[in-house]
Amino acid sequence: MLQVVQAFDRDHIAELPTDDAAALERKLTIARKRFEDRGGWLKAHQRVAVLHRLADLVAGQREMFAMLIAREGGKPYTDALVETDRAIDGIRAAADLLRTRGGTEIPMGLTRASEGRRAWTILEPIGVVAAISAFNHPLNLIVHQIAPAIATGCPIIVKPATATPLCCVELVRLVLEAGMPEGWVQTLLPESRDLSGAFASDPRVAFLSFIGSGAVGWRLRANLAPGTRCALEHGGVAPVIVDRTADIDAIIEPLAKGGYYHAGQVCVSVQRIYVQETLKDVFVERFAGHVGRLRVGDPRLAETEVGPLIQPAEAARVARWVEEAVSWGARLIGGGRLSDTTLAPAILVDPPAQAKVSREEVFGPVTCVFGFNDLDDAIREANALPVAFQSSIFTRDLAVALDAAERLDASAVMVNDHTAFRTDWMPFAGRRTSGYGVGGIPYTVREMTAEKMIVFRS
């Protein structure tokens, strides 16, 4: 049995039965049979209807889902409501895509050999999808896997994070209530890690959708069956550049939100802030004042702004990383262990390059501030790590904005906004070790689609 506890105080929430190897085999067999039975594929209008009903059902349980996110995942309730609203919109966005997606005509008759032919493409579901998700957005990440699978007509088996399975289980229950036939959307709660690997590498799986750590994601990709496609979403050490022309008063709040939202447990959370040297002291003073006023505590309370880390071991790890940086010369502002699961937001000024907080994803309520004199140096430092996801620059100089946007090594560059900005219809992808493939509802729909060409000779 899987024991589910509250992230904040570790109180028991629920106990769920786990799946053994026989259960995994049954689920894969059912999913494969659904895909092979073309006569049983749902028509586009049926899939649209299911998605619309699902969105309405989730909307009807908005407060319940938000509180569940806060309890099992530790995200503050106010932010959990935003996550639920995004999930509802994402389901509707997946349905809307079916109105416009389609194949294309391939020109013929351009050579003598191609005369008398017409060719076009049609879009088909790629096959069985194996989805493995992360804990930090326990509803919306699942929606980003399930909704595209329903839209494309792919059978999907989704494995939520062990710490946060309840949102996934409840969402799949609502999928069935919305009219999706049995066997098209299933959950997997494996009793062991070995089963997760066997699940991802099974030859019946046509597409792996993975959201989680790079170490696990790259290992799973290396073991995929021949022909299996995948999309991997890992993390980063997101850099922000504060140019000399930036409006300090205007950037404090968005940087604090980007750095401490969900206690920093976001793959594009603001982590490295490079500030032009003439602004550095003023920035640190004002940033520290704002961060020090963030309310830390029980995520079920509406006033809480920073909740717990997902596990006590994670809080201990982040605290060790902070202590290491301080022992090597960083100046610490704030910080400290408030409970087994909560940390006070910390700012580290000038941690050395070899410190873990300077080169690895913290995934905790910590930001690092560095000074720079030359923009070239800031961009070089921002690009210095093997991870590359989202980055940002704050400036009122258009030339600087355009130059940095071109030169920052990232899949997305935000100008005058924090690195954690995201909408569910935009492309979302890590470069280099930060990921593979493209996320975002429309892009995941594309990834789960196989294009077939038909050539007709008259």
C-alpha positions in Angstrom: 0.0 0.0 0.0 1.1 3.6 -0.7 0.8 5.9 2.3 0.0 9.5 1.3 0.8 12.3 3.8 0.5 16.0 4.0 3.7 17.7 2.9 3.5 20.3 5.6 3.1 18.3 8.8 3.3 14.7 7.5 -0.2 13.9 8.8 -1.8 10.9 7.1 -4.2 11.6 4.2 -4.9 8.3 2.4 -3.7 4.8 1.7 -3.8 3.6 -1.9 -3.2 0.1 -3.3 -0.1 -0.3 -5.5 0.3 -2.2 -8.7 2.5 -5.3 -9.0 4.0 -6.7 -12.2 0.8 -8.6 -13.0 -1.2 -5.4 -12.8 1.2 -3.6 -15.0 0.9 -6.4 -17.6 -2.9 -6.2 -17.5 -2.9 -2.4 -18.0 -0.4 -2.5 -20.9 -2.4 -5.3 -22.5 -5.6 -3.4 -22.3 -4.0 -0.2 -23.6 -2.5 -2.0 -26.5 -5.8 -3.7 -27.4 -7.6 -0.3 -27.3 -5.0 1.1 -29.8 -5.1 -2.0 -32.1 -8.9 -2.0 -32.4 -9.2 0.8 -34.9 -13.0 0.3 -35.1 -13.1 1.2 -31.4 -11.3 4.5 -31.7 -13.3 7.5 -30.5 -14.3 10.0 -33.2 -13.0 13.5 -32.9 -16.3 14.9 -31.8 -16.5 12.2 -29.1 -13.1 13.2 -27.8 -14.0 16.8 -27.8 -17.1 16.1 -25.8 -15.2 14.1 -23.2 -12.7 16.9 -22.8 -15.4 19.5 -22.4 -17.2 17.4 -19.8 -13.9 16.8 -18.0 -13.2 20.5 -17.8 -16.6 21.2 -16.4 -16.2 18.4 -13.8 -12.8 19.7 -12.7 -14.3 23.3 -12.5 -17.0 21.9 -10.3 -14.4 20.5 -7.9 -12.1 23.6 -8.1 -11.7 24.2 -4.4 -11.4 20.4 -3.6 -8.5 20.1 -6.1 -6.8 23.2 -4.8 -6.9 21.9 -1.2 -5.7 18.5 -2.3 -2.8 20.2 -4.1 -2.0 22.1 -0.9 -2.2 19.1 1.3 -0.3 16.4 -0.7 2.1 18.7 -2.6 2.5 21.6 -0.1 1.7 24.4 -2.7 0.1 27.4 -0.9 -3.7 27.3 -1.4 -3.8 30.6 -3.4 -1.3 29.3 -5.9 -3.0 25.9 -5.9 -6.2 27.6 -7.1 -4.2 29.1 -9.9 -2.9 25.7 -10.8 -6.4 24.3 -10.9 -7.6 27.1 -13.1 -4.7 26.4 -15.5 -5.6 22.7 -15.6 -9.2 23.5 -16.5 -8.0 25.8 -19.3 -5.5 23.3 -20.5 -8.2 20.6 -20.9 -10.3 23.1 -22.9 -7.3 24.0 -25.0 -6.7 20.4 -25.9 -10.3 20.2 -27.1 -10.0 23.4 -29.1 -7.0 22.0 -31.0 -9.1 19.4 -32.7 -11.0 22.1 -34.6 -7.8 23.2 -36.5 -5.4 20.3 -36.6 -5.1 18.3 -39.8 -2.9 16.9 -42.5 -1.5 18.7 -45.6 -1.5 18.2 -49.3 1.9 17.1 -50.8 2.4 18.6 -54.3 2.4 16.2 -57.2 2.8 16.6 -61.0 6.0 18.6 -60.5 7.9 15.9 -62.5 6.9 13.5 -65.3 7.2 10.6 -62.8 4.7 12.2 -60.4 2.0 13.0 -62.9 -1.5 11.6 -62.3 -1.1 11.4 -58.5 -2.5 13.3 -55.5 -1.0 13.0 -52.1 -1.9 14.2 -48.7 -1.2 13.4 -45.0 -3.5 12.4 -42.2 -2.8 12.5 -38.5 -3.1 9.4 -36.4 -2.4 8.6 -32.7 1.1 7.4 -32.2 0.1 4.5 -29.9 0.3 3.7 -26.2 1.6 6.5 -24.1 3.5 5.9 -20.9 3.5 9.0 -18.7 5.6 9.6 -15.6 5.0 12.8 -13.7 6.5 15.0 -11.0 5.2 16.1 -7.6 5.4 19.9 -7.9 2.2 20.5 -10.0 0.3 17.3 -9.2 -2.8 18.3 -11.2 -1.6 20.5 -14.0 1.3 18.2 -15.0 -1.0 15.3 -15.2 -3.4 17.3 -17.4 -0.5 18.1 -19.7 -0.1 14.4 -20.3 -3.7 13.1 -20.2 -5.5 15.9 -22.1 -3.2 15.6 -25.2 -3.5 11.8 -25.2 -7.3 12.1 -25.2 -7.2 14.7 -27.9 -5.0 12.6 -30.2 -6.7 9.3 -29.4 -3.8 7.6 -27.6 -4.3 5.2 -24.8 -2.4 6.4 -21.8 -1.1 5.0 -18.6 0.0 7.7 -16.2 2.3 7.2 -13.2 2.1 10.2 -10.7 4.8 11.0 -8.3 4.7 8.8 -5.2 4.3 11.7 -2.9 1.4 13.2 -4.8 -0.8 10.6 -6.4 -4.2 11.8 -5.2 -4.9 14.5 -7.8 -4.0 12.1 -10.5 -6.3 9.4 -9.2 -9.2 11.8 -8.8 -8.6 13.3 -12.3 -8.7 9.9 -13.9 -11.9 9.1 -12.0 -13.4 12.2 -13.5 -12.1 11.2 -17.0 -14.2 8.1 -16.8 -17.2 10.1 -15.4 -16.8 12.4 -18.4 -17.5 9.4 -20.7 -14.1 8.1 -21.6 -14.4 4.3 -22.1 -12.5 2.0 -19.8 -8.9 1.2 -20.7 -8.0 4.5 -22.5 -6.8 6.4 -19.4 -5.3 4.4 -16.6 -3.2 5.1 -13.6 -0.1 3.2 -12.4 1.1 3.2 -8.8 4.0 0.7 -9.0 5.0 -1.2 -5.9 8.7 -0.8 -6.8 11.0 1.4 -8.8 12.0 -1.5 -11.0 8.4 -1.6 -12.3 8.6 2.1 -13.3 11.6 1.2 -15.5 9.9 -1.9 -17.0 6.8 0.3 -17.7 8.8 2.9 -19.6 10.9 0.4 -21.6 8.0 -1.9 -22.6 8.0 -2.4 -26.4 4.2 -1.8 -26.4 4.9 1.8 -25.4 5.1 4.1 -28.4 5.7 7.4 -26.6 7.2 8.2 -23.1 6.3 11.5 -21.5 8.6 12.1 -18.5 8.6 15.0 -16.1 11.3 14.7 -13.4 15.0 14.7 -12.7 17.6 14.6 -15.4 19.3 11.6 -13.9 16.2 9.5 -14.1 15.0 10.8 -17.4 18.1 10.2 -19.4 18.4 6.7 -17.9 14.9 5.9 -19.0 15.5 7.2 -22.5 18.6 5.1 -22.8 16.5 2.0 -22.0 13.6 2.7 -24.4 12.5 0.0 -26.7 13.5 0.6 -30.4 11.1 2.9 -32.1 9.7 4.5 -28.9 9.7 8.3 -29.0 9.9 10.4 -25.9 9.8 13.9 -24.4 11.8 14.6 -21.2 11.3 17.6 -19.0 14.0 18.1 -16.5 15.2 21.2 -14.6 17.5 24.1 -14.7 19.5 26.6 -12.7 17.6 29.6 -14.1 19.6 32.8 -14.6 18.3 36.4 -14.5 20.3 39.4 -15.6 19.5 42.8 -14.1 20.9 45.5 -16.4 22.0 48.9 -15.2 18.9 50.5 -16.7 16.5 48.2 -14.8 13.8 49.8 -12.6 14.8 48.2 -9.3 11.4 49.0 -7.6 9.5 47.2 -10.5 11.6 44.0 -10.5 11.6 43.1 -6.8 8.2 41.5 -6.6 8.4 39.4 -9.8 11.9 38.2 -8.9 10.6 37.2 -5.4 7.7 35.4 -7.0 9.9 33.6 -9.5 12.4 32.6 -6.9 10.1 31.5 -4.0 6.9 30.4 -5.6 6.1 26.9 -4.3 9.2 27.2 -2.1 11.4 27.2 -5.2 10.3 23.7 -6.3 9.8 24.7 -9.9 12.1 23.6 -12.8 12.4 27.2 -14.1 12.6 28.8 -10.7 14.8 32.0 -10.4 18.0 30.8 -8.9 21.0 32.9 -10.2 20.5 36.7 -10.3 23.3 38.7 -12.0 23.0 42.3 -11.0 25.0 45.2 -12.6 27.6 46.2 -9.9 26.4 49.7 -9.5 22.9 48.5 -8.6 23.9 45.5 -6.5 23.8 46.9 -3.0 20.5 48.7 -3.5 19.0 45.6 -5.2 20.1 43.2 -2.4 18.7 45.6 0.3 15.3 45.9 -1.3 15.1 42.3 -2.4 16.0 41.1 1.1 13.4 43.4 2.6 10.7 41.9 0.3 11.8 38.3 0.7 12.0 38.6 4.5 8.3 39.6 4.6 7.1 36.5 2.7 4.8 34.5 4.9 6.0 30.9 5.4 3.8 28.2 6.9 0.8 25.9 6.4 -0.1 25.8 2.7 -3.8 25.3 3.5 -4.0 28.9 4.8 -4.9 31.6 2.2 -2.3 34.0 3.6 0.7 31.6 3.2 3.1 32.5 0.4 5.8 29.9 0.9 5.0 26.4 2.0 7.0 23.3 2.8 9.4 21.2 0.8 8.0 17.9 -0.4 10.0 15.8 2.0 11.9 16.5 5.3 15.0 15.0 3.5 14.7 17.7 0.9 14.5 20.4 3.5 17.7 19.0 5.1 19.5 18.8 1.7 18.7 22.4 0.8 19.8 23.5 4.3 23.1 21.7 3.8 23.7 23.3 0.4 23.1 26.7 2.0 25.5 25.9 4.8 28.1 24.8 2.3 27.9 28.0 0.4 28.2 30.1 3.6 31.3 28.1 4.7 32.9 28.9 1.4 32.3 32.7 1.8 28.8 33.5 0.7 26.8 36.1 2.6 23.5 34.6 3.9 20.4 36.8 4.3 17.5 35.0 5.9 17.3 31.3 5.7 17.1 28.7 8.5 15.1 25.6 9.3 11.7 26.5 10.7 10.4 22.9 10.9 11.1 19.4 9.6 9.6 20.5 6.2 9.8 24.3 6.0 12.7 26.7 5.4 12.8 30.4 5.7 13.5 31.9 2.3 17.3 32.5 1.8 19.4 34.8 -0.3 23.0 34.0 -0.9 25.2 36.8 -2.0 28.3 35.9 -4.0 28.4 32.1 -3.4 31.6 30.7 -5.0 31.3 29.0 -8.4 32.1 25.6 -7.0 29.2 25.7 -4.5 26.3 23.4 -5.3 23.9 26.4 -5.2 25.8 28.0 -8.0 25.9 25.1 -10.4 23.0 22.7 -9.5 19.3 23.0 -9.3 18.4 23.9 -5.7 14.7 23.1 -5.9 14.2 25.0 -2.7 13.6 28.6 -1.4 17.0 29.9 -2.2 18.3 32.5 -4.7 21.8 33.6 -5.4 22.9 37.1 -6.2 26.1 37.9 -8.1 27.5 41.2 -9.3 28.9 42.0 -12.8 30.4 45.0 -14.6 30.2 43.9 -18.2 27.1 42.4 -19.8 29.2 40.0 -21.8 30.5 38.5 -18.5 26.9 38.1 -17.2 25.8 36.4 -20.3 28.8 34.1 -20.3 28.1 33.1 -16.6 24.5 32.6 -17.4 25.4 30.2 -20.2 28.2 28.4 -18.3 26.3 25.4 -17.0 25.2 22.2 -18.9 21.6 22.9 -18.1 19.6 25.4 -20.3 15.9 26.1 -19.8 14.3 29.5 -19.3 16.2 32.7 -18.6 15.4 36.4 -18.3 16.8 39.9 -18.4 15.4 43.1 -16.9 16.3 46.2 -18.8 14.8 49.4 -20.2 17.3 49.5 -23.1 15.9 47.9 -26.2 19.2 47.1 -27.7 20.4 45.3 -24.6 17.1 43.3 -24.5 17.4 42.2 -28.1 21.1 41.4 -27.7 20.6 39.3 -24.6 17.6 37.6 -26.0 19.7 36.4 -28.9 22.8 35.4 -26.9 21.3 33.7 -23.8 21.4 29.9 -24.2 17.9 29.1 -23.3 14.7 27.7 -24.9 12.9 30.8 -23.8 14.1 34.3 -22.8 11.8 36.5 -20.7 12.3 40.3 -21.0 11.3 42.2 -17.9 9.7 39.1 -16.3 10.9 36.2 -14.1 12.1 32.9 -15.5 9.2 30.9 -14.1 6.6 32.5 -16.3 4.6 30.0 -18.3 1.3 29.6 -20.1 -0.1 26.2 -21.0 -0.3 26.9 -24.8 3.3 28.0 -25.2 6.3 25.7 -26.0 8.1 24.5 -22.9 11.3 22.7 -23.3 14.8 22.3 -21.8 17.9 22.4 -23.9 21.0 20.2 -23.4 20.7 18.3 -20.2 17.5 20.1 -19.2 15.3 18.0 -21.5 14.4 16.6 -24.8 11.3 17.3 -26.9 8.8 20.0 -26.4 6.0 20.3 -23.8 2.9 22.6 -23.8 -0.5 21.4 -24.7 -0.3 22.0 -28.5 3.2 20.7 -28.7 2.5 17.6 -26.7 -0.4 16.9 -29.0 2.1 17.1 -31.9 4.5 14.8 -30.2 1.8 12.2 -29.6 0.8 12.3 -33.3 2.0 10.1 -36.2 1.7 11.6 -39.7 0.7 9.2 -42.5 1.0 10.1 -46.2 -1.5 8.7 -48.7 -0.6 8.7 -52.4 -3.5 8.2 -54.9 -2.9 7.4 -58.5 -5.7 8.3 -60.8 
